């Protein structure tokens, strides 16, 4: 690195995203009841901090790009979708909650974590909260006692809260569900492992992320495998071929995996992933049925979805959850909502990888960690659905990746050949 290079940024620039982060870790049971509308702590923080984020973006004269418009349009599409399917009241309550979670999280990540130096500082300041959540998950899982969920009202039955797999309780800490706790923790693995923060923080953060194992969630374990695969894929290419982190090679890897599953399995790639990458075979079979009924529902209601109505399904399918985030968005809010947000994430990942090849190796690794965190989470969301504080965190990371796209000045346009030759001819001879 250049002499005197500063690897971190001043902490005062990150007060807003750190407040939002620690609010995400607070129990949802602490929600404020305002006229029948429940506002958990993280949502209150996002509502308060979002205007500051907008002001910061305007102050820094940040230019919106294609992924920005896609994520913004995808987030606000929920409002007209609810108006068409569920009425004004639900559009204000349910649609407003979704917009605050998704758009509020995106704005905070986009406005404040604008380069790798700020990202490293953010990760260092967030580490105490990450470690505390990991410790709580381990204690809950091993002791078979939930430390936080029992203290606050839960919508699930008590027997659903105490689900045991392989001798371990499915821990959840302060999250509404063990799946959300697992997805959150696994998203931190590439961020800390590739961050370049000082060694103790790096290894403590990476180790704490494996607390996701105590959720005994197939989505969390698959997310760890995905992150390790992408990190290893990067290291192999750097070591053997001396290639830089070009997203085209990761795209090739995903395409190769998808094509091989389509050609070598009788049920196709998506159904194979759903069936085989679950710890509970019954859950895998149930998710395949959800995919079949869900896609049929989208075909009947492609534009605005079905809102809060129950998705048509077999009578014995009592559970109404849709364990596929992108399918859930399409079913509830219409295909445009799912496509806009998914395309926004894909374009953000692609542009960030393509436009940061001029970084030094140290900063490029940090950027790649953010890319892996976002892309692996987006892939795993084909097998599970996220909501509440986990949705807000996912959108924060999406905003960070979009901001990291512009951390380098744009490459100047090449001059025409004749102009460049004339300029070279006018240059004085070397002394």
Secondary structure, 3 states (H helix, E strand, C coil): CCCCCCCCCCHHHHHHHHHHHHHHCCCHHHCEEECCEEECHHHHHHHHHHHHHHHHHHHCCCCCCHHHHHHHHHHHHHHHHHHHHCCHHHHHHHHHHHHHHHHHHHHHHHHHCCCHHHHHHHHHHHHHHHHHHHHHHHHHHHHCCCCCHHHCCCCCCHHHHCCEECCEECCCCCCCCHHHHHHHHHHHHHHHHCCCCCHHHHHHHHHHHHHHHHHCCHHHHHHHHHHHHHHHHHHHHHHHHCCCCCHHHHHHHHHHHHHHHHHHCCCCHHHHHHHHCCCCHHHHHHHHHHHHHHHHHHHHCCCCCCCCCCCCCCCCCCCCCCCCHHHHHHHHHCHHHHHHHHHHHHHHHHHHHHHCCCCCHHHHHHHHHHHHHHHHHHHHCCCCCCCHHHHHHHHHHHHHHHHHHCCCCCCCCCCCHHHHHHHHHHCCCCC
